[in-house]
């Protein structure tokens, strides 16, 4: 599966669970870690986990099973590593504290279409 297709699957899953302030950055040619980095916010711990589960379920629907999740039930930040796409799901406070987007400033911000 191409990284752009995987990104589309991820963005759809985030949108379905009402992730907030979702941003994606194209890091191809800049980072060897991943083609795309995604960040989204959740208004509660419950929503945080619902978004992560939605991303994984949507990937399974497309026969994509290569992922790793970092974080646990008490986390305010979950990372879903899909290889070519890395998804960071934060509570609003954790996102403001870590401000990962500044690390991706060299990447090209991907235009996300709202449903």
VMD Tcl script that builds the backbone (N, CA, C; Angstrom):
set m [mol new atoms 345]
animate dup $m
set s [atomselect $m all]
$s set {name element resname resid chain x y z} {
  {N N UNK 1 A 0.845 -1.179 0.000}
  {CA C UNK 1 A 0.000 0.000 0.000}
  {C C UNK 1 A 0.891 1.243 0.000}
  {N N UNK 2 A 0.534 2.201 -0.825}
  {CA C UNK 2 A 1.291 3.440 -0.898}
  {C C UNK 2 A 1.041 4.286 0.349}
  {N N UNK 3 A 2.031 5.073 0.714}
  {CA C UNK 3 A 1.915 5.890 1.915}
  {C C UNK 3 A 0.777 6.909 1.818}
  {N N UNK 4 A 0.492 7.408 0.613}
  {CA C UNK 4 A -0.608 8.360 0.443}
  {C C UNK 4 A -1.951 7.696 0.727}
  {N N UNK 5 A -2.092 6.434 0.302}
  {CA C UNK 5 A -3.328 5.690 0.564}
  {C C UNK 5 A -3.496 5.448 2.067}
  {N N UNK 6 A -2.405 5.097 2.716}
  {CA C UNK 6 A -2.433 4.874 4.154}
  {C C UNK 6 A -2.793 6.166 4.894}
  {N N UNK 7 A -2.249 7.275 4.447}
  {CA C UNK 7 A -2.580 8.569 5.039}
  {C C UNK 7 A -4.076 8.850 4.904}
  {N N UNK 8 A -4.643 8.593 3.740}
  {CA C UNK 8 A -6.079 8.808 3.528}
  {C C UNK 8 A -6.915 7.961 4.483}
  {N N UNK 9 A -6.520 6.715 4.688}
  {CA C UNK 9 A -7.223 5.823 5.615}
  {C C UNK 9 A -7.171 6.388 7.028}
  {N N UNK 10 A -5.997 6.836 7.430}
  {CA C UNK 10 A -5.808 7.410 8.768}
  {C C UNK 10 A -6.667 8.655 8.952}
  {N N UNK 11 A -6.635 9.551 7.982}
  {CA C UNK 11 A -7.393 10.798 8.108}
  {C C UNK 11 A -8.897 10.532 8.161}
  {N N UNK 12 A -9.359 9.541 7.416}
  {CA C UNK 12 A -10.777 9.165 7.462}
  {C C UNK 12 A -11.137 8.653 8.855}
  {N N UNK 13 A -10.302 7.794 9.407}
  {CA C UNK 13 A -10.564 7.222 10.731}
  {C C UNK 13 A -10.586 8.308 11.809}
  {N N UNK 14 A -9.673 9.250 11.717}
  {CA C UNK 14 A -9.628 10.355 12.679}
  {C C UNK 14 A -10.887 11.195 12.559}
  {N N UNK 15 A -11.289 11.499 11.346}
  {CA C UNK 15 A -12.481 12.309 11.119}
  {C C UNK 15 A -13.733 11.627 11.665}
  {N N UNK 16 A -13.831 10.313 11.493}
  {CA C UNK 16 A -14.993 9.569 11.975}
  {C C UNK 16 A -15.141 9.629 13.496}
  {N N UNK 17 A -14.033 9.789 14.194}
  {CA C UNK 17 A -14.061 9.871 15.662}
  {C C UNK 17 A -13.880 11.304 16.147}
  {N N UNK 18 A -14.035 12.235 15.229}
  {CA C UNK 18 A -14.045 13.673 15.544}
  {C C UNK 18 A -12.755 14.171 16.192}
  {N N UNK 19 A -11.607 13.711 15.648}
  {CA C UNK 19 A -10.335 14.282 16.068}
  {C C UNK 19 A -10.340 15.774 15.762}
  {N N UNK 20 A -9.691 16.554 16.589}
  {CA C UNK 20 A -9.723 18.008 16.464}
  {C C UNK 20 A -8.357 18.552 16.054}
  {N N UNK 21 A -8.381 19.615 15.267}
  {CA C UNK 21 A -7.154 20.300 14.831}
  {C C UNK 21 A -6.149 19.330 14.215}
  {N N UNK 22 A -6.632 18.459 13.354}
  {CA C UNK 22 A -5.770 17.455 12.733}
  {C C UNK 22 A -4.834 18.120 11.729}
  {N N UNK 23 A -3.566 17.773 11.840}
  {CA C UNK 23 A -2.545 18.258 10.913}
  {C C UNK 23 A -1.726 17.081 10.419}
  {N N UNK 24 A -1.323 17.142 9.167}
  {CA C UNK 24 A -0.464 16.119 8.580}
  {C C UNK 24 A 0.683 16.809 7.862}
  {N N UNK 25 A 1.853 16.201 7.941}
  {CA C UNK 25 A 3.052 16.762 7.321}
  {C C UNK 25 A 3.714 15.720 6.439}
  {N N UNK 26 A 4.033 16.120 5.228}
  {CA C UNK 26 A 4.740 15.275 4.275}
  {C C UNK 26 A 6.231 15.412 4.559}
  {N N UNK 27 A 6.833 14.333 5.017}
  {CA C UNK 27 A 8.236 14.354 5.406}
  {C C UNK 27 A 9.131 13.582 4.437}
  {N N UNK 28 A 8.566 13.222 3.280}
  {CA C UNK 28 A 9.370 12.491 2.296}
  {C C UNK 28 A 10.553 13.348 1.856}
  {N N UNK 29 A 11.727 12.738 1.869}
  {CA C UNK 29 A 12.943 13.441 1.500}
  {C C UNK 29 A 13.542 14.250 2.652}
  {N N UNK 30 A 12.857 14.302 3.777}
  {CA C UNK 30 A 13.332 15.064 4.936}
  {C C UNK 30 A 13.656 14.136 6.100}
  {N N UNK 31 A 12.778 13.173 6.334}
  {CA C UNK 31 A 12.939 12.250 7.454}
  {C C UNK 31 A 13.052 10.826 6.942}
  {N N UNK 32 A 13.942 10.060 7.542}
  {CA C UNK 32 A 14.049 8.644 7.190}
  {C C UNK 32 A 13.095 7.799 8.032}
  {N N UNK 33 A 12.448 8.403 9.020}
  {CA C UNK 33 A 11.581 7.661 9.924}
  {C C UNK 33 A 10.227 7.332 9.321}
  {N N UNK 34 A 9.657 8.267 8.588}
  {CA C UNK 34 A 8.307 8.084 8.081}
  {C C UNK 34 A 8.042 9.062 6.947}
  {N N UNK 35 A 7.100 8.705 6.074}
  {CA C UNK 35 A 6.718 9.603 4.988}
  {C C UNK 35 A 5.796 10.713 5.474}
  {N N UNK 36 A 4.903 10.371 6.409}
  {CA C UNK 36 A 3.942 11.352 6.917}
  {C C UNK 36 A 3.859 11.276 8.433}
  {N N UNK 37 A 3.752 12.444 9.049}
  {CA C UNK 37 A 3.470 12.549 10.473}
  {C C UNK 37 A 2.116 13.221 10.616}
  {N N UNK 38 A 1.286 12.686 11.489}
  {CA C UNK 38 A -0.051 13.216 11.721}
  {C C UNK 38 A -0.197 13.521 13.198}
  {N N UNK 39 A -0.860 14.630 13.514}
  {CA C UNK 39 A -1.190 14.979 14.897}
  {C C UNK 39 A -2.662 15.353 14.945}
  {N N UNK 40 A -3.334 14.887 15.987}
  {CA C UNK 40 A -4.728 15.258 16.210}
  {C C UNK 40 A -4.968 15.328 17.712}
  {N N UNK 41 A -6.003 16.043 18.092}
  {CA C UNK 41 A -6.343 16.208 19.502}
  {C C UNK 41 A -7.671 15.547 19.822}
  {N N UNK 42 A -7.782 15.112 21.071}
  {CA C UNK 42 A -9.013 14.540 21.595}
  {C C UNK 42 A -9.403 15.321 22.840}
  {N N UNK 43 A -10.690 15.483 23.039}
  {CA C UNK 43 A -11.150 16.274 24.179}
  {C C UNK 43 A -11.216 15.464 25.468}
  {N N UNK 44 A -11.021 14.150 25.386}
  {CA C UNK 44 A -11.049 13.305 26.586}
  {C C UNK 44 A -10.184 12.068 26.362}
  {N N UNK 45 A -9.878 11.395 27.443}
  {CA C UNK 45 A -9.109 10.152 27.347}
  {C C UNK 45 A -9.898 9.099 26.577}
  {N N UNK 46 A -11.181 9.078 26.776}
  {CA C UNK 46 A -12.033 8.119 26.072}
  {C C UNK 46 A -11.974 8.347 24.557}
  {N N UNK 47 A -12.050 9.602 24.146}
  {CA C UNK 47 A -11.975 9.913 22.720}
  {C C UNK 47 A -10.584 9.603 22.172}
  {N N UNK 48 A -9.553 9.864 22.954}
  {CA C UNK 48 A -8.176 9.569 22.558}
  {C C UNK 48 A -8.049 8.096 22.145}
  {N N UNK 49 A -8.564 7.208 22.978}
  {CA C UNK 49 A -8.481 5.775 22.698}
  {C C UNK 49 A -9.426 5.361 21.568}
  {N N UNK 50 A -10.560 6.032 21.457}
  {CA C UNK 50 A -11.492 5.735 20.363}
  {C C UNK 50 A -10.863 6.077 19.013}
  {N N UNK 51 A -10.130 7.169 18.952}
  {CA C UNK 51 A -9.451 7.552 17.703}
  {C C UNK 51 A -8.389 6.515 17.345}
  {N N UNK 52 A -7.573 6.121 18.316}
  {CA C UNK 52 A -6.529 5.115 18.047}
  {C C UNK 52 A -7.157 3.813 17.569}
  {N N UNK 53 A -8.232 3.377 18.228}
  {CA C UNK 53 A -8.905 2.142 17.823}
  {C C UNK 53 A -9.491 2.273 16.426}
  {N N UNK 54 A -10.034 3.429 16.108}
  {CA C UNK 54 A -10.606 3.666 14.781}
  {C C UNK 54 A -9.532 3.580 13.696}
  {N N UNK 55 A -8.357 4.156 13.968}
  {CA C UNK 55 A -7.241 4.089 13.009}
  {C C UNK 55 A -6.867 2.636 12.749}
  {N N UNK 56 A -6.739 1.860 13.806}
  {CA C UNK 56 A -6.350 0.451 13.670}
  {C C UNK 56 A -7.437 -0.342 12.939}
  {N N UNK 57 A -8.696 -0.137 13.314}
  {CA C UNK 57 A -9.794 -0.857 12.664}
  {C C UNK 57 A -9.890 -0.515 11.182}
  {N N UNK 58 A -9.727 0.752 10.854}
  {CA C UNK 58 A -9.810 1.165 9.445}
  {C C UNK 58 A -8.663 0.540 8.647}
  {N N UNK 59 A -7.478 0.458 9.239}
  {CA C UNK 59 A -6.346 -0.198 8.571}
  {C C UNK 59 A -6.648 -1.677 8.341}
  {N N UNK 60 A -7.244 -2.333 9.333}
  {CA C UNK 60 A -7.596 -3.749 9.184}
  {C C UNK 60 A -8.584 -3.953 8.035}
  {N N UNK 61 A -9.533 -3.033 7.871}
  {CA C UNK 61 A -10.507 -3.130 6.779}
  {C C UNK 61 A -9.820 -3.115 5.417}
  {N N UNK 62 A -8.626 -2.521 5.374}
  {CA C UNK 62 A -7.867 -2.433 4.124}
  {C C UNK 62 A -6.692 -3.419 4.116}
  {N N UNK 63 A -6.799 -4.449 4.959}
  {CA C UNK 63 A -5.792 -5.513 5.052}
  {C C UNK 63 A -4.400 -4.997 5.376}
  {N N UNK 64 A -4.344 -3.978 6.220}
  {CA C UNK 64 A -3.059 -3.450 6.673}
  {C C UNK 64 A -2.937 -3.735 8.165}
  {N N UNK 65 A -1.942 -4.545 8.521}
  {CA C UNK 65 A -1.800 -5.000 9.905}
  {C C UNK 65 A -0.443 -4.650 10.509}
  {N N UNK 66 A 0.369 -3.911 9.801}
  {CA C UNK 66 A 1.726 -3.594 10.259}
  {C C UNK 66 A 1.704 -2.298 11.066}
  {N N UNK 67 A 1.497 -2.428 12.382}
  {CA C UNK 67 A 1.443 -1.231 13.225}
  {C C UNK 67 A 1.946 -1.555 14.626}
  {N N UNK 68 A 2.273 -0.522 15.334}
  {CA C UNK 68 A 2.698 -0.620 16.735}
  {C C UNK 68 A 2.120 0.578 17.477}
  {N N UNK 69 A 1.606 0.349 18.675}
  {CA C UNK 69 A 1.016 1.419 19.471}
  {C C UNK 69 A 1.870 1.652 20.711}
  {N N UNK 70 A 2.170 2.907 20.969}
  {CA C UNK 70 A 2.880 3.310 22.189}
  {C C UNK 70 A 1.920 4.102 23.059}
  {N N UNK 71 A 1.917 3.808 24.336}
  {CA C UNK 71 A 1.030 4.466 25.283}
  {C C UNK 71 A 0.146 3.420 25.935}
  {N N UNK 72 A -0.545 3.830 26.990}
  {CA C UNK 72 A -1.420 2.892 27.681}
  {C C UNK 72 A -2.725 3.573 28.076}
  {N N UNK 73 A -3.512 2.892 28.874}
  {CA C UNK 73 A -4.836 3.391 29.250}
  {C C UNK 73 A -4.789 4.754 29.938}
  {N N UNK 74 A -3.710 5.029 30.648}
  {CA C UNK 74 A -3.590 6.282 31.391}
  {C C UNK 74 A -2.889 7.392 30.605}
  {N N UNK 75 A -2.444 7.097 29.403}
  {CA C UNK 75 A -1.666 8.056 28.623}
  {C C UNK 75 A -2.512 9.223 28.129}
  {N N UNK 76 A -1.864 10.363 27.999}
  {CA C UNK 76 A -2.474 11.535 27.385}
  {C C UNK 76 A -1.975 11.726 25.951}
  {N N UNK 77 A -1.172 10.764 25.501}
  {CA C UNK 77 A -0.609 10.797 24.149}
  {C C UNK 77 A -0.438 9.355 23.700}
  {N N UNK 78 A -1.063 9.018 22.602}
  {CA C UNK 78 A -0.882 7.705 21.997}
  {C C UNK 78 A -0.216 7.886 20.644}
  {N N UNK 79 A 0.711 7.019 20.350}
  {CA C UNK 79 A 1.392 7.030 19.069}
  {C C UNK 79 A 1.056 5.723 18.360}
  {N N UNK 80 A 0.545 5.828 17.148}
  {CA C UNK 80 A 0.268 4.654 16.321}
  {C C UNK 80 A 1.254 4.717 15.157}
  {N N UNK 81 A 2.228 3.810 15.184}
  {CA C UNK 81 A 3.269 3.756 14.163}
  {C C UNK 81 A 2.846 2.758 13.099}
  {N N UNK 82 A 2.526 3.280 11.929}
  {CA C UNK 82 A 2.098 2.451 10.802}
  {C C UNK 82 A 3.205 2.306 9.764}
  {N N UNK 83 A 4.426 2.629 10.150}
  {CA C UNK 83 A 5.546 2.561 9.209}
  {C C UNK 83 A 5.671 3.845 8.425}
  {N N UNK 84 A 4.979 3.924 7.307}
  {CA C UNK 84 A 5.070 5.111 6.453}
  {C C UNK 84 A 4.282 6.299 6.997}
  {N N UNK 85 A 3.381 6.037 7.934}
  {CA C UNK 85 A 2.580 7.092 8.559}
  {C C UNK 85 A 2.644 6.912 10.070}
  {N N UNK 86 A 3.005 7.969 10.769}
  {CA C UNK 86 A 3.031 7.954 12.230}
  {C C UNK 86 A 1.940 8.898 12.723}
  {N N UNK 87 A 1.058 8.356 13.571}
  {CA C UNK 87 A -0.092 9.110 14.061}
  {C C UNK 87 A 0.094 9.412 15.541}
  {N N UNK 88 A 0.028 10.686 15.886}
  {CA C UNK 88 A 0.117 11.127 17.272}
  {C C UNK 88 A -1.245 11.652 17.694}
  {N N UNK 89 A -1.802 11.047 18.735}
  {CA C UNK 89 A -3.116 11.437 19.232}
  {C C UNK 89 A -2.919 11.947 20.649}
  {N N UNK 90 A -3.289 13.200 20.859}
  {CA C UNK 90 A -3.035 13.869 22.136}
  {C C UNK 90 A -4.327 14.335 22.795}
  {N N UNK 91 A -4.280 14.458 24.119}
  {CA C UNK 91 A -5.265 15.305 24.770}
  {C C UNK 91 A -4.841 16.731 24.430}
  {N N UNK 92 A -5.728 17.672 24.583}
  {CA C UNK 92 A -5.411 19.059 24.221}
  {C C UNK 92 A -4.224 19.594 25.026}
  {N N UNK 93 A -4.193 19.297 26.333}
  {CA C UNK 93 A -3.094 19.778 27.179}
  {C C UNK 93 A -1.760 19.167 26.784}
  {N N UNK 94 A -1.745 17.868 26.505}
  {CA C UNK 94 A -0.495 17.201 26.129}
  {C C UNK 94 A 0.017 17.727 24.785}
  {N N UNK 95 A -0.883 17.979 23.872}
  {CA C UNK 95 A -0.454 18.497 22.565}
  {C C UNK 95 A 0.192 19.866 22.708}
  {N N UNK 96 A -0.408 20.715 23.519}
  {CA C UNK 96 A 0.163 22.045 23.743}
  {C C UNK 96 A 1.520 21.939 24.438}
  {N N UNK 97 A 1.650 21.018 25.369}
  {CA C UNK 97 A 2.901 20.862 26.116}
  {C C UNK 97 A 4.036 20.364 25.216}
  {N N UNK 98 A 3.790 19.310 24.435}
  {CA C UNK 98 A 4.852 18.717 23.621}
  {C C UNK 98 A 5.110 19.469 22.321}
  {N N UNK 99 A 4.099 20.081 21.735}
  {CA C UNK 99 A 4.241 20.909 20.541}
  {C C UNK 99 A 5.123 20.248 19.471}
  {N N UNK 100 A 4.781 19.018 19.132}
  {CA C UNK 100 A 5.588 18.271 18.157}
  {C C UNK 100 A 5.620 18.903 16.776}
  {N N UNK 101 A 4.590 19.637 16.439}
  {CA C UNK 101 A 4.546 20.232 15.105}
  {C C UNK 101 A 5.778 21.085 14.813}
  {N N UNK 102 A 6.384 21.671 15.821}
  {CA C UNK 102 A 7.585 22.479 15.578}
  {C C UNK 102 A 8.742 21.612 15.069}
  {N N UNK 103 A 8.737 20.324 15.423}
  {CA C UNK 103 A 9.777 19.413 14.936}
  {C C UNK 103 A 9.599 19.095 13.457}
  {N N UNK 104 A 8.382 19.256 12.965}
  {CA C UNK 104 A 8.077 18.903 11.582}
  {C C UNK 104 A 8.016 20.128 10.690}
  {N N UNK 105 A 8.509 21.247 11.152}
  {CA C UNK 105 A 8.393 22.514 10.420}
  {C C UNK 105 A 9.036 22.457 9.029}
  {N N UNK 106 A 10.012 21.585 8.830}
  {CA C UNK 106 A 10.652 21.463 7.521}
  {C C UNK 106 A 9.793 20.689 6.524}
  {N N UNK 107 A 8.811 19.966 7.042}
  {CA C UNK 107 A 7.926 19.194 6.173}
  {C C UNK 107 A 6.867 20.071 5.541}
  {N N UNK 108 A 6.260 19.552 4.503}
  {CA C UNK 108 A 5.188 20.271 3.815}
  {C C UNK 108 A 3.864 19.905 4.475}
  {N N UNK 109 A 3.146 20.912 4.919}
  {CA C UNK 109 A 1.856 20.667 5.543}
  {C C UNK 109 A 0.870 20.176 4.485}
  {N N UNK 110 A 0.208 19.087 4.784}
  {CA C UNK 110 A -0.745 18.472 3.863}
  {C C UNK 110 A -2.105 19.146 4.048}
  {N N UNK 111 A -2.718 19.520 2.940}
  {CA C UNK 111 A -4.055 20.094 2.985}
  {C C UNK 111 A -5.049 18.970 3.275}
  {N N UNK 112 A -5.819 19.143 4.334}
  {CA C UNK 112 A -6.794 18.124 4.725}
  {C C UNK 112 A -8.187 18.631 4.390}
  {N N UNK 113 A -8.902 17.827 3.615}
  {CA C UNK 113 A -10.271 18.211 3.250}
  {C C UNK 113 A -11.216 17.822 4.376}
  {N N UNK 114 A -12.051 18.761 4.777}
  {CA C UNK 114 A -13.043 18.491 5.815}
  {C C UNK 114 A -14.244 17.813 5.186}
  {N N UNK 115 A -14.803 16.839 5.917}
  {CA C UNK 115 A -16.009 16.151 5.417}
  {C C UNK 115 A -17.244 16.979 5.629}
}
mol reanalyze $m
mol bondsrecalc $m
mol representation Tube
mol addrep $m
